[in-house]
Amino acid sequence: MPCPQSQIPAIDRILLDTTHDDPERRTGAQVALDRLRNAVYSLPVESLLIQPYTRLQSSRGTPGTNL
């Protein structure tokens, strides 16, 4: 299963643990939420100001793309 990605490595590590193929090793929802909460609260506010990713942005500069 593909892992969702953010632009924040600490959050990416937590998300990766929720997609493990082995259910015994996969992080449960409540544990993941607790870890995400702790990770977000420990980040400096400025690090949360990230550029949003949209499909339109990803297609800019690609000739022949009409969105």
C-alpha positions as semicolon CSV with decimal commas, in nm:
position;residue;x (nm);y (nm);z (nm)
1;M;0,000;0,000;0,000
2;P;0,146;0,341;-0,090
3;C;0,222;0,567;0,202
4;P;0,080;0,918;0,205
5;Q;0,352;1,180;0,227
6;S;0,370;1,520;0,386
7;Q;0,654;1,767;0,364
8;I;0,748;1,699;0,727
9;P;0,977;1,396;0,787
10;A;0,857;1,332;1,145
11;I;0,499;1,301;1,020
12;D;0,603;1,086;0,724
13;R;0,764;0,834;0,961
14;I;0,441;0,804;1,160
15;L;0,230;0,767;0,845
16;L;0,464;0,500;0,710
17;D;0,411;0,291;1,024
18;T;0,034;0,288;0,958
19;T;0,078;0,117;0,620
20;H;0,284;-0,188;0,720
21;D;0,174;-0,505;0,541
22;D;0,188;-0,709;0,862
23;P;-0,112;-0,615;1,083
24;E;0,086;-0,711;1,395
25;R;0,349;-0,447;1,312
26;R;0,108;-0,183;1,179
27;T;0,046;0,115;1,407
28;G;-0,316;0,140;1,523
29;A;-0,527;0,449;1,457
30;Q;-0,531;0,581;1,815
31;V;-0,156;0,536;1,860
32;A;-0,093;0,707;1,524
33;L;-0,319;0,999;1,619
34;D;-0,139;1,038;1,952
35;R;0,199;1,031;1,779
36;L;0,083;1,279;1,513
37;R;-0,050;1,511;1,782
38;N;0,280;1,498;1,969
39;A;0,479;1,550;1,649
40;V;0,273;1,852;1,542
41;Y;0,283;2,009;1,889
42;S;0,662;1,972;1,899
43;L;0,717;2,147;1,565
44;P;0,791;2,517;1,542
45;V;0,490;2,701;1,401
46;E;0,693;2,823;1,104
47;S;0,758;2,466;0,991
48;L;0,384;2,412;0,944
49;L;0,366;2,687;0,682
50;I;0,413;2,469;0,376
51;Q;0,317;2,518;0,013
52;P;-0,001;2,323;-0,066
53;Y;0,024;2,068;-0,345
54;T;-0,247;2,066;-0,608
55;R;-0,294;1,883;-0,934
56;L;-0,286;2,215;-1,116
57;Q;0,058;2,295;-0,973
58;S;0,192;1,953;-1,067
59;S;0,089;1,998;-1,432
60;R;0,232;2,349;-1,480
61;G;0,518;2,356;-1,718
62;T;0,405;2,036;-1,889
63;P;0,332;2,116;-2,254
64;G;-0,006;2,003;-2,377
65;T;-0,166;1,978;-2,033
66;N;-0,505;2,147;-2,013
67;L;-0,664;2,161;-1,668
